[in-house]
Amino acid sequence: MSVPLTYPGVYIEEVPSGVRSITGVATSVAAFIGSATRGDENEPTLVQSFADYNRTFGVLSRSSPMGFSVRQFFLNGGRDALIVRVSNGGVAATVTAGGLDLVASSSGDWGENLSVTISYPDPTINPDAATNEVFNLIITDSGTGTIESLNNISALEDNSRFATTIIEQQSKLVRVDGTLAVTRPTEVVDVSFAADGDDGSPITDNEVSSGVNLQADREGIWALEKADLFNLLCIPPYELDTGDIGATTRTEAANYCLQRRAIFIADPLRGWSEPDDITDPGTGLDSGTWGLTRNANTAVYFPRVIQPNPLQEGRLAEFSPCGVVAG
C-alpha cells in the first residue's frame, strides 16, 4: 500500500520481494514395511504420530512386529513415517445387509467388528427419496468405536450421490462388493459382518522382496515407487519372537536404497548375542547367512534393544533396533 504524502520530506516504502526462499527437502522420512492388523496393502501411507498409525493400521499386536518399531520411532523423536502394509493371504470380512453387499476396506479380522444400519430419509424432508432410490447408511466399528454416517446416497449410477462413489471416497471402513443393484436396499438395523475376515499367515520374503512380479506390480519393497521421498528404510522381523528377514530381502532393500539415495537400517540377526558374532566368518556380516555385501547405503545396529513391552504389563523384552535408530 502506498504511503500518503502529507508533508514534504523523505518517505520509505517497503515492497514485497519477488524472491522466495526455497523450502528445504525433508531428511528424516522413514519408511517401514511389514504386517499390520488393518489398512491398505502395498500403498505407502504417511503417518505423523503413533496415534495416527493406530487409527490407520491398528493397535499393537504380537502378530505385527512393525507396530512396535513404528512406536519406537516416534518415541525417539521421529516425525514422518511412510507405512507399507503387506499381508500373506489376508481376507476382508463381508456382509449382505438388506440386499446391499459390502466388504471391509482392508483385509483382516478387524472387519468382523463392523455392523451396518440402513434407513430411508424422511419423505417430508426428501420427497424424491423413493424415486431416486435414496437411502442412509451407518457403519459402526465396535472395535474402535468409530461410526460413519453416509446420508442421502443413491442406488442410481447417474445420481450425483451414487452410493458406490460416495462410499469409496468417504468411508474408511467399507467398500461396495461387486455391482450395486439399481434399487435401494431394504431397511435393516445393526447387521453384523460375517466372521470371514482373516489376518492371513505371517509374512515372508515372498511378500516383501522375492515374490513373482512384485517389482512390476509395485508391491513389497517396490511399493515405495509410489512415494516421492523417503530417507530411511526399516523392515522389522516378520515375527516378534522368532526369525529374521531373509538375505534376499536385505539385498533387495540395500540395492533399492542405493537407487533412491536412502539408507537401509538393517537389524542384527537374532543369533548374534556377542560382538564377536558380527565378525564370525560363518555367521557374521561377511557370511552367507547374512547374505549382504557391505555398501555405503546400509547400516547395521547391534545389539538388539531391551525395552518395556506394553502388551506384557511393561515387562522388559527384546526388540529389533531399526525403529529406535530411525527415530
Backbone hydrogen bonds, N-H to C=O, Kabsch-Sander energy under -0.5 kcal/mol:
donor,donor_aa,acceptor,acceptor_aa,energy
6,T,4,P,-1.1
23,T,21,S,-0.5
30,A,28,S,-0.7
30,A,80,D,-2.1
31,A,232,L,-3.3
32,F,82,L,-3.1
33,I,234,C,-1.9
34,G,84,V,-2.0
37,T,57,F,-0.9
38,R,57,F,-1.0
42,N,85,R,-3.1
45,T,83,I,-1.8
47,V,81,A,-2.8
53,Y,49,S,-1.8
54,N,50,F,-2.5
55,R,51,A,-2.1
56,T,52,D,-1.6
57,F,53,Y,-3.6
58,G,54,N,-1.5
64,S,61,S,-1.8
67,G,64,S,-1.5
68,F,64,S,-0.5
68,F,65,P,-0.8
69,S,65,P,-1.5
70,V,66,M,-2.5
71,R,67,G,-2.2
72,Q,68,F,-2.3
73,F,69,S,-1.9
74,F,70,V,-2.0
75,L,71,R,-2.2
76,N,72,Q,-1.4
77,G,74,F,-1.3
78,G,73,F,-2.6
80,D,28,S,-0.6
81,A,47,V,-2.4
82,L,30,A,-2.8
83,I,45,T,-2.7
83,I,81,A,-0.6
84,V,32,F,-2.8
84,V,82,L,-0.5
85,R,40,D,-0.6
85,R,83,I,-0.6
86,V,34,G,-2.1
88,N,201,S,-0.6
89,G,87,S,-0.5
91,V,198,D,-2.6
95,V,102,L,-2.1
97,A,95,V,-0.5
97,A,100,L,-2.6
98,G,96,T,-0.5
100,L,97,A,-1.9
101,D,99,G,-0.6
102,L,95,V,-2.7
102,L,100,L,-0.6
103,V,175,R,-2.6
104,A,93,A,-3.0
105,S,173,L,-2.6
108,G,91,V,-2.2
110,W,37,T,-0.5
111,G,108,G,-1.2
112,E,109,D,-2.2
113,N,110,W,-2.0
114,L,111,G,-1.6
115,S,140,T,-1.7
116,V,191,V,-2.3
117,T,138,I,-2.4
118,I,188,V,-2.1
119,S,136,N,-1.9
125,I,122,D,-1.4
126,N,122,D,-2.8
129,A,126,N,-1.8
132,N,128,D,-2.4
133,E,130,A,-1.1
134,V,129,A,-3.0
135,F,153,I,-2.8
136,N,119,S,-3.5
137,L,150,L,-2.7
138,I,117,T,-2.6
139,I,148,E,-2.6
140,T,115,S,-2.5
141,D,146,T,-3.1
142,S,113,N,-2.2
142,S,140,T,-0.7
144,T,141,D,-0.8
145,G,141,D,-2.5
146,T,141,D,-0.7
148,E,139,I,-2.9
150,L,137,L,-3.3
150,L,148,E,-0.5
151,N,149,S,-0.6
153,I,135,F,-2.5
154,S,161,R,-3.0
155,A,133,E,-1.8
156,L,132,N,-0.6
159,N,156,L,-1.5
162,F,159,N,-1.2
163,A,154,S,-3.5
166,I,162,F,-2.5
167,I,163,A,-2.9
168,E,164,T,-1.9
169,Q,165,T,-2.2
170,Q,166,I,-2.5
171,S,167,I,-1.9
175,R,103,V,-2.4
177,D,101,D,-2.5
178,G,176,V,-0.8
186,T,98,G,-2.0
188,V,118,I,-1.3
191,V,116,V,-3.1
192,S,190,D,-0.6
193,F,114,L,-2.5
194,A,94,T,-3.0
196,D,194,A,-1.4
198,D,91,V,-2.6
201,S,88,N,-2.4
207,E,204,T,-1.1
208,V,204,T,-0.8
208,V,205,D,-0.6
209,S,205,D,-3.5
210,S,205,D,-2.3
211,G,205,D,-0.5
211,G,206,N,-0.8
214,L,211,G,-1.3
217,D,213,N,-2.7
218,R,214,L,-0.6
218,R,215,Q,-0.7
219,E,214,L,-2.6
221,I,208,V,-2.5
222,W,219,E,-1.4
223,A,220,G,-1.6
224,L,221,I,-1.6
225,E,222,W,-1.6
226,K,223,A,-1.9
227,A,224,L,-1.5
231,N,29,V,-3.0
232,L,29,V,-2.0
233,L,263,I,-2.5
234,C,31,A,-3.0
235,I,265,I,-0.5
239,E,242,T,-0.5
240,L,62,R,-0.7
250,R,246,G,-2.0
251,T,247,A,-2.4
252,E,248,T,-2.7
253,A,249,T,-2.7
254,A,250,R,-2.3
255,N,251,T,-2.5
256,Y,252,E,-2.5
257,C,253,A,-2.3
258,L,254,A,-1.7
259,Q,255,N,-1.6
260,R,256,Y,-2.1
261,R,257,C,-0.7
261,R,258,L,-0.5
262,A,257,C,-2.6
263,I,231,N,-2.7
264,F,297,N,-2.9
265,I,233,L,-2.6
265,I,263,I,-0.6
266,A,264,F,-1.0
266,A,299,A,-2.7
272,W,269,L,-1.7
273,S,271,G,-0.9
277,D,274,E,-1.7
278,I,274,E,-0.5
278,I,275,P,-1.3
279,T,275,P,-0.6
279,T,276,D,-0.6
280,D,276,D,-0.7
284,G,280,D,-3.3
285,L,278,I,-2.9
287,S,284,G,-1.7
290,W,284,G,-0.5
291,G,287,S,-2.2
298,T,295,N,-1.2
299,A,264,F,-2.7
301,Y,266,A,-1.3
305,V,319,F,-1.7
307,Q,305,V,-0.5
307,Q,317,A,-2.4
309,N,315,R,-2.5
312,Q,309,N,-2.0
313,E,310,P,-0.5
314,G,309,N,-2.0
315,R,309,N,-0.5
315,R,312,Q,-1.9
317,A,307,Q,-2.3
319,F,305,V,-2.8
325,V,321,P,-2.4
326,A,322,C,-2.5
327,G,323,G,-2.0
